[in-house]
Amino acid sequence: MHEDIGLKLSRLPRLWRAILDQRLSPLGLTQTRWMTLVHLWRLGDGQPQCDLARSIGIEAPSLVRTLDQLSEQGLVERRACEEDRRTKRIFLTHKALPLIEKIDAIAEQTRIEMLEGLTPEQVDQFCECLRVMERNGLEISEKVPESA
């Protein structure tokens, strides 16, 4: 009945990100960079580098290059953690804030366009369905397989 739901669910985020990439490229931002900035903005300043990587869904070493690039652009700063000097905390600079506001405005416009034709009730119902599916998926992934 709904055999292709997994395919549709996997295509939609790629399409959404591709549209955002296209719209954000004039700002000099790649997907990796804008996603890093947005995640840090939502999580709040001073996130440990490993927590930021986990939030984005990548390995910490993969984040290093992106943070180097964002640092070179003057958009983030790395500071040693006072409790553990081996840990680096990431902070947005004042230069990043106007850029993040532009990212947010572009993302909001894209969201409005992508949800066009849906009522607020349908969007709420869709969000609830996604929440339930995510919860189910997390429960499935946490189950320990029985020994054979």
C-alpha positions in Angstrom: 0.0 0.0 0.0 2.6 2.5 1.0 5.7 0.7 -0.2 7.3 3.9 -1.5 7.0 6.0 1.6 10.6 5.4 2.6 11.7 6.6 -0.8 9.6 9.7 -0.6 10.8 10.4 2.9 14.4 10.2 1.8 13.9 12.4 -1.3 12.2 15.3 0.4 15.0 16.4 2.7 17.5 16.2 -0.2 15.2 18.3 -2.3 14.7 20.8 0.5 18.4 21.1 1.1 19.1 21.4 -2.6 16.7 24.4 -2.8 18.3 26.0 0.2 21.8 25.4 -1.2 20.8 27.1 -4.4 19.3 30.1 -2.5 22.2 30.4 -0.1 25.1 30.0 -2.5 25.1 33.8 -3.3 26.0 34.3 0.3 29.1 32.1 -0.1 27.7 29.3 1.9 27.9 25.6 1.2 25.4 23.2 2.8 28.0 22.1 5.4 28.7 25.7 6.4 25.1 26.9 6.7 24.0 23.8 8.5 26.9 24.3 11.0 26.0 27.9 11.6 22.3 27.2 12.0 22.9 24.3 14.4 25.2 26.4 16.5 22.7 29.3 16.5 19.9 27.0 17.6 22.0 25.2 20.3 23.5 28.3 21.6 27.1 29.6 21.9 29.8 27.7 23.6 28.9 24.2 22.3 31.6 21.6 22.6 32.8 20.7 19.1 31.8 17.1 19.6 28.3 18.0 20.7 27.9 20.3 17.7 29.0 17.5 15.4 26.6 15.1 17.0 23.7 17.6 16.5 24.6 18.0 12.8 24.8 14.2 12.4 28.5 14.0 11.5 31.7 12.8 13.1 33.7 15.4 15.0 36.8 15.1 12.8 34.6 15.9 9.8 33.5 19.1 11.4 37.1 20.4 11.8 37.5 21.5 8.2 34.2 23.3 8.2 35.0 25.1 11.4 38.4 26.0 9.9 36.6 27.6 6.9 34.0 29.4 9.1 36.8 30.7 11.3 38.7 32.0 8.3 35.5 33.8 7.2 35.4 35.3 10.7 32.0 33.6 11.5 33.0 31.4 14.4 35.6 31.3 17.1 37.1 28.2 18.9 37.9 28.7 22.5 39.4 26.2 25.0 37.0 24.9 27.6 37.9 26.2 31.1 37.1 22.8 32.6 39.0 20.7 30.0 41.6 22.4 27.9 41.4 19.5 25.4 37.8 20.4 24.6 37.1 23.3 22.2 33.9 25.3 22.5 32.5 27.0 19.4 31.1 30.5 19.4 29.4 32.6 16.8 31.0 36.0 16.1 29.1 39.3 15.7 29.8 39.0 12.0 27.8 35.7 11.8 24.6 37.1 13.3 23.4 39.2 10.3 24.3 36.3 8.0 22.3 33.9 10.2 19.3 36.3 10.0 19.5 36.1 6.2 19.8 32.3 6.3 16.8 32.2 8.6 14.7 34.5 6.3 15.6 32.4 3.2 14.8 29.2 5.1 11.4 30.6 6.2 10.5 31.6 2.7 11.5 28.2 1.4 9.4 26.6 4.1 6.4 28.7 3.2 6.8 27.7 -0.5 7.3 24.0 0.2 4.2 23.9 2.4 2.1 25.8 -0.1 -1.3 24.1 -0.6 -1.3 22.5 2.8 -3.6 23.8 5.6 -2.1 24.5 9.0 -4.0 21.5 10.3 -2.4 19.3 7.6 1.0 20.6 8.5 0.4 19.9 12.2 -0.8 16.4 11.4 2.2 15.8 9.1 4.6 17.0 11.9 2.8 14.6 14.4 3.2 11.7 11.9 6.9 12.5 11.5 7.3 12.7 15.3 5.7 9.2 15.7 7.8 7.7 12.9 11.0 9.1 14.4 10.1 7.8 17.9 9.3 4.4 16.3 12.6 4.4 14.5 14.6 5.3 17.6 12.9 2.5 19.5 13.7 0.0 16.7 17.3 1.2 16.6 17.7 0.8 20.3 16.5 -2.8 20.5 19.2 -5.3 21.1 19.0 -8.1 18.6 18.4 -11.5 20.2 21.3 -14.0 20.0 20.9 -16.7 17.5 
